[in-house]
Amino acid sequence: MLTDIRFELAAAPLTLPNLLSGLRIALAPVLLVLAWTGQPTPFLATLIVALASDAFDGHLARRLGQASALGTRLDSWGDLAIYALLPICAGWLWPDLLRREAPFVAAVIVAYALPIAIGFVRYRRLTSYHTWGAKLSAVLVGTSALVLFAGGPALPFRIATCVLVLAELEEIAITATLPAWRANVATLWHARRLRR
């Protein structure tokens, strides 16, 4: 699988959407270093750039006619890299905050991890559904996490967590519905139509 991605990267044209997804992947270790060295302000600034790249890569790919299988996979890997590291980094930078919000942080971790694990078991690859619910929850969780890390209220993060859990339950249902791997499935309704 990793060899296939390397081959695709070598053969793929450098498009702005792919570069944005690649930037998100490259920013993951930067976020780790900034968190490990206790630099919350540069961490938040870098996280904003990473989240912005996530908001624009898919939109630009569709708008510029540059959507591709590689772009879809890069986007999914970029999302995984950022969202998997976020609890670790937050634990280093804001341990009291993480303890206070532990039930919601745990719900976020399980909600992200479970559909990925089920997808790997079913398809032997990362699911890349990019559902409407996942897009909404990414915006809500990312924005509310930034607000929370900057000292804002916890309520938006808690609401975003509930939206995320629902979106990820839909992804699990999509994985159970589709007979074979498929990228860019907007909703469970779309998955059921594809199954017919």
C-alpha positions in Angstrom: 0.0 0.0 0.0 2.8 2.5 0.9 4.7 1.6 -2.3 1.5 2.3 -4.3 1.2 5.7 -2.7 4.9 6.5 -3.4 4.4 5.5 -7.0 1.3 7.6 -7.4 3.1 10.6 -5.8 6.0 10.2 -8.2 3.7 10.0 -11.2 1.1 12.6 -10.0 1.0 16.2 -11.3 1.6 18.8 -8.7 -1.8 20.4 -8.2 -2.7 23.0 -5.6 -5.2 20.6 -3.9 -2.6 17.9 -3.6 0.0 20.4 -2.3 -2.5 21.5 0.3 -3.1 17.9 1.4 0.6 17.3 1.4 1.2 20.4 3.5 -1.2 19.1 6.1 0.8 15.8 6.2 4.0 17.8 6.5 2.7 19.9 9.3 1.9 16.9 11.5 5.5 16.5 12.8 5.8 20.3 13.1 2.8 20.3 15.4 4.4 17.5 17.5 7.6 19.4 17.9 5.8 22.7 18.9 3.7 20.8 21.4 6.6 18.9 22.8 8.6 22.0 23.3 5.7 23.9 24.9 5.0 26.5 22.3 1.2 27.0 22.4 0.9 30.1 20.2 3.0 28.8 17.3 1.2 25.5 17.7 -2.2 27.2 17.4 -1.0 29.2 14.3 0.3 26.0 12.7 -2.9 24.2 13.5 -5.0 27.0 11.9 -2.9 26.5 8.7 -3.4 22.7 8.8 -7.2 23.1 9.3 -7.5 25.7 6.6 -5.7 23.4 4.2 -8.3 20.7 5.0 -11.1 23.2 4.4 -9.8 24.1 1.0 -8.1 21.2 -0.7 -11.2 19.2 -1.7 -13.2 22.3 -2.6 -10.3 23.5 -4.9 -9.9 20.1 -6.4 -13.6 20.0 -7.5 -13.6 23.7 -8.6 -10.4 23.4 -10.6 -11.3 20.0 -12.1 -8.3 18.4 -10.3 -10.1 15.8 -8.2 -8.2 12.5 -8.3 -8.0 9.2 -6.4 -4.6 10.3 -5.2 -6.0 13.6 -3.9 -8.8 11.8 -2.1 -6.2 9.5 -0.4 -3.8 12.4 0.4 -6.7 14.3 2.0 -7.7 11.2 4.1 -4.1 10.6 5.2 -3.7 14.3 6.1 -6.8 14.3 8.2 -5.7 11.1 10.0 -2.2 12.6 10.7 -3.6 15.9 12.2 -6.5 14.5 14.1 -4.5 11.5 15.5 -1.8 13.8 16.9 -4.2 16.5 18.2 -5.0 14.7 21.6 -1.3 14.0 22.1 -0.3 17.6 21.5 -3.1 18.9 23.6 -2.1 16.6 26.4 1.4 18.1 26.4 0.2 21.7 26.1 -3.0 21.8 28.1 -3.0 18.7 30.4 -5.5 20.3 32.8 -7.9 21.1 30.0 -7.7 17.6 28.6 -8.4 16.1 32.0 -11.4 18.4 32.5 -12.8 17.5 29.1 -11.7 13.8 29.3 -15.1 12.2 28.5 -15.5 14.4 25.3 -11.9 13.9 24.3 -12.3 10.1 24.7 -15.5 10.3 22.6 -13.7 12.1 19.9 -10.8 9.6 19.9 -13.1 6.6 19.8 -15.4 8.3 17.2 -12.4 8.8 14.9 -10.6 5.5 15.5 -13.5 3.1 15.3 -14.6 3.8 11.7 -11.0 3.8 10.6 -10.4 0.4 12.2 -13.6 -1.1 10.8 -12.7 0.2 7.4 -9.2 -1.3 7.6 -10.7 -4.7 8.6 -13.2 -4.6 5.8 -11.3 -3.1 3.0 -7.6 -3.3 4.1 -7.3 0.5 3.4 -8.3 3.8 4.8 -11.9 4.7 4.1 -12.2 8.0 2.2 -15.9 8.7 2.2 -15.7 12.5 2.8 -19.4 12.4 3.9 -21.3 15.6 4.4 -21.5 14.8 8.1 -17.7 14.3 8.3 -17.1 17.6 6.6 -19.4 19.4 9.0 -18.0 17.7 12.1 -14.4 18.5 10.9 -15.2 22.1 10.7 -17.1 22.1 14.1 -14.5 20.0 16.0 -11.5 21.9 14.5 -13.0 25.3 15.2 -14.3 24.5 18.6 -10.9 22.8 19.6 -9.1 26.0 18.6 -11.6 28.1 20.7 -11.1 25.7 23.6 -7.3 25.7 23.3 -7.3 29.5 23.2 -9.2 29.6 26.5 -12.7 29.8 25.3 -15.8 28.0 26.5 -16.1 24.2 26.3 -19.7 24.0 25.2 -19.0 24.4 21.4 -16.5 21.5 21.6 -19.0 19.4 23.5 -21.7 20.0 20.9 -19.1 19.4 18.1 -18.3 16.1 19.7 -21.9 15.0 19.5 -22.1 15.9 15.8 -18.8 14.0 15.2 -20.1 10.8 16.9 -23.2 10.9 14.7 -21.1 11.5 11.6 -18.8 8.6 12.4 -21.7 6.3 13.2 -22.9 7.1 9.6 -19.4 6.2 8.3 -19.6 2.8 10.1 -23.0 2.2 8.5 -21.6 3.1 5.1 -18.8 0.6 5.5 -21.4 -2.0 6.5 -23.5 -1.2 3.5 -20.9 -1.0 0.7 -19.9 -4.3 -0.8 -16.5 -2.9 -1.9 -14.3 0.1 -1.1 -15.4 3.3 -2.6 -14.3 6.9 -2.1 -16.4 10.0 -1.8 -19.7 8.7 -0.6 -21.7 11.7 0.6 -24.2 10.0 2.9 -25.6 6.6 4.0 -28.5 7.2 1.5 -25.9 7.5 -1.3 -24.2 4.3 -0.1 -27.5 2.5 -0.2 -28.2 3.7 -3.8 -24.7 2.5 -4.8 -25.4 -0.9 -3.4 -28.4 -1.4 -5.7 
